[in-house]
């Protein structure tokens, strides 16, 4: 098998549906061509389930804008070493 090295650390902005975060991590792990644990993608997961509801805000049912929490979490991921962000 060709050697595949993932040199970047992925930051995952999760918690925007906690089960979707878990499912994303499962799919990423399952579909990574890895022969050993060290061949997998390095990632940091932020799961802020208390992020204001995005759909309610977009639909005008809530005045709580989720953007501030989301941006704050992205900054935390970057500070922790994330070089690429997935939402």
N, C-alpha and C positions, 0 to 999 in steps of 0.2 A: 504494500500500500504506500502511496505517496505520503511523505511527511507533511502534515498540516499543522502549522503553528499559528495560534491566535495571539497576536502581540498586544492587542488593545483590551482594556477592561470595559465591559459593558455595564452601564448603569441602567437599571430598570425602574421606571417610575410606576410602581404598582399601587395596589390598594384601591384602584378606581374600578372596583369589582374584584375583591380579594381572590375569588376562585379563578378569575381570568389571569391573575398574576401567576398563580400556581400552575395553571394549564400552560401558559406561555413558557415557563421554566421547564416544564415537562417536555413540551414539544422541542424546545431548543436543545435539551440534553439528548432526547431520542434521535434527533436528526443531525447530530454532530458526528462526523466520521472520527471516532476515537477508538483507539486500541487499549488505552489505559486512562485512569482518572486524570492524569496530567495533560492529556490531549484535549480536554474540554475547555470551553470558553470561561474565562474568568468573568464573574459578574457580581454586582452589588445590587441588592433588591431593597427598595424603599416601599413599604406597604402602609400608607397612611389611609386607613379605612375611614377616618374622620374628615377626609377631604369633602367639602361641600359638593352636593350632587350636581354634576355637570348638566345633565339633561334638564333638571328642574330649573337651573339658571338660564339655559338656552331657551327653554320654552316659556320663560317669564313667570314661572310658578314660585321662584325663590329669588331673593335679592342677594343671596350669598354667592359671591363670585369665587369660583375655585382656583382662579389663576394665581393668586398670591401664594396659596399653600403649595400648588404645583411647582411654581418657580422656586420657592424656598427649598423644596425637596430636591429639585434638580441641582441647586447650588450645593446642598449637602452631599449629593452623589459625586459631584465634581470634586469637592473637598476631600472626599474619601478615596479618590483615585479614578473615578469613571472618566473615560475618554470619549465614549459614545453613549448616547442616551436613547432608550426605547421607551415609548409610552404605550 
